[in-house]
Amino acid sequence: MTDFLEKLAAQAERIPDASALGAVGKRALTYRELVDSIGRVAHNLGEAGFVPGDRMLFSIRPGVSSVLLIFGTIAAGGTIVFVDPGVGPELFAKRVEMVEPSWAATESLLYAASGPLAGFGRKRGLELPRFGALDVRHIHSGVWVPGTPLGSIPLRRFAGDAREPALPAADPDAAALIVFTSGTTDEPKAVVHTRASLSAGLAAMAGKTSLAPGAFLHTEQLMMGLPALMAGARWAMPRYPRFGTHIDPVRFTRNLRSATHAFYTPADLAVALDAIEAAAVPAPPNLRQVALGGAPVTSALLRRAQKSLPDTEFLAVYGMTEILPVAVATGAAKLAHDGDLLGAPVRGVEARIADDGELVLSGPNLCRGYLGAEPMTEIATGDLARWDGKELVLTGRKKDMMIRGKTNIYPGLYEPAIVAIDGVREAIMVGLPDEIGDERIVLAVVAEPDSTDIAAVLRDRLPQLIDTTAVPDDIVVVDRIPVSGRTNKPDRAALRDMVREQIA
């Protein structure tokens, strides 16, 4: 397995002057400049005292300089620990205690907002951990502001001149990334990817997209941008709002004028399609392919996307933090299938269906395991699936299971069929437990703008369409399905609260 940084260096030898990485509207670094910059960052980190095995807390929004620091840290034998400052001080402190970092890379504004301006933030409901109080070596992105530790090193200094800019030799077993996925203050869960598992995941994407030299990808997502660089394409990073942490999908779409490829979460694509359909944003003229991931990709969304962007191919990427990617299906194939098609496992991934129907995965792109736990040889996904020939079809989620009497009901088995009904844009089923553990099933629906009395239509259609044991007790029409997390997945807990108020 070729290490991803070694593959990047090989691209620099093959196409040294091709555009590689840049921000929207800015000149891009060439492949040679990119590899040289990574080498300088790695060398200058070592000169500053960074040693292989050091862990770096990372709280800088995606951008060219932050990507260089990520690559340089990994090249220097270190581990990037992605941390979300918005989780709250208590959980943040528990995570820091768990990973024992030696360094922290932080945006200057976070030092101020968690230090001298903390009171101002609390008045607006913003409670941040004290970054400046962390007992680590500090790197700050942006200008120095009050609250930044006096010994903090400006990020720009690491990209400066270095005596030995060549990339250090790779250790495939070295931890490269640590990502917290879930857990409470009592049991935080951190996924550890090595350079080998990360490189295997990137290699598995090869051939699954049409990224190639001359292609132009627009995304802030590291796990989509890296495959673009491995393929010799150009990666452009969108601008974040000055004080925001989420990129506006409408502005993102407006900036796709020259892009041939892009990545959206399903929730963000829906917002972009709203703008395109309302003629508030022109359809991107050169967009050949869009990858979708981070949440289920419904047939209703794909139908809208194909109507608004008929010359664009859509890909649904299935995976999880522990193993990415797992499978990739085209939008056309998903729409042609009568179930929720995931596609064939990518090269190297082995899939099996357990006795209870749960999908279990293994392969070279599987993470080492959870921090502090035994190494992982396979992972139970929590998804229920079946084989259709050599392809996987999702049939439900174990953890989303609802109970009605003695019957276990998996909403993922029925939601795709409900969304396929004309007039339905989104559909999520949730259960409202009673005092004995039985559940009242509520179907929340987002209707298409031109649909009329969709609740009545569904009450008529559903008994003939789905199992009678799963027919909802209530159908509630909502303006939106609440989402959560970095990937904007449906927030079923928040939805339960929403519909509970409406049917009370």
Number of C-alpha atoms within 10 A of each C-alpha: 10 14 20 23 23 18 17 21 21 17 21 21 13 13 16 17 13 20 24 28 28 21 19 17 11 10 12 20 20 19 27 21 18 23 27 20 26 27 25 24 29 31 26 23 20 16 12 11 9 21 15 16 16 19 25 29 24 22 20 23 18 18 18 19 18 19 19 23 25 26 23 27 27 29 25 27 24 24 28 26 27 17 18 17 19 12 13 13 16 12 20 20 15 15 21 14 10 14 16 14 21 17 20 24 27 25 21 23 21 24 25 20 22 25 20 14 15 18 14 13 16 13 9 8 9 14 19 22 22 19 26 22 13 16 12 17 18 23 25 24 21 14 11 18 14 15 20 26 19 10 9 18 18 16 22 15 12 25 21 11 13 17 8 13 17 16 21 17 12 18 17 17 12 18 25 26 23 24 19 18 13 11 11 11 13 8 11 17 21 25 20 27 28 23 26 25 27 25 24 25 27 24 24 22 25 17 12 16 19 16 24 17 17 13 18 26 27 28 24 24 13 13 15 18 23 20 23 28 24 25 23 26 26 29 30 27 24 21 20 16 10 7 7 9 12 11 14 16 19 18 14 20 24 16 17 24 13 14 22 22 27 25 21 22 20 23 23 20 21 18 15 24 23 16 19 20 16 10 10 13 17 14 20 18 14 15 20 20 20 22 21 24 22 20 19 19 23 22 25 21 20 22 17 17 22 15 13 15 18 12 13 19 19 25 23 27 24 22 17 15 16 25 26 23 25 27 22 23 21 22 24 15 15 22 17 11 11 12 18 24 28 24 23 19 20 20 20 15 21 14 18 16 17 13 7 9 17 21 22 18 20 20 20 20 26 28 29 23 20 19 18 12 10 9 12 13 13 18 17 14 17 15 18 23 25 18 15 12 8 9 14 23 22 19 22 23 20 19 10 16 15 23 18 16 10 7 12 13 22 21 23 21 19 23 20 22 18 23 21 19 17 13 21 20 23 23 26 21 25 22 25 16 15 9 6 6 12 16 17 16 22 22 22 25 25 19 22 14 9 6 12 11 10 20 19 10 14 20 15 11 13 18 14 10 14 15 11 10 12 21 20 19 12 15 21 17 17 17 10 14 19 17 17 12 10 11 15 16 18 17 14 18 13 14 21 19 11 16 20 14 8 11 10 5
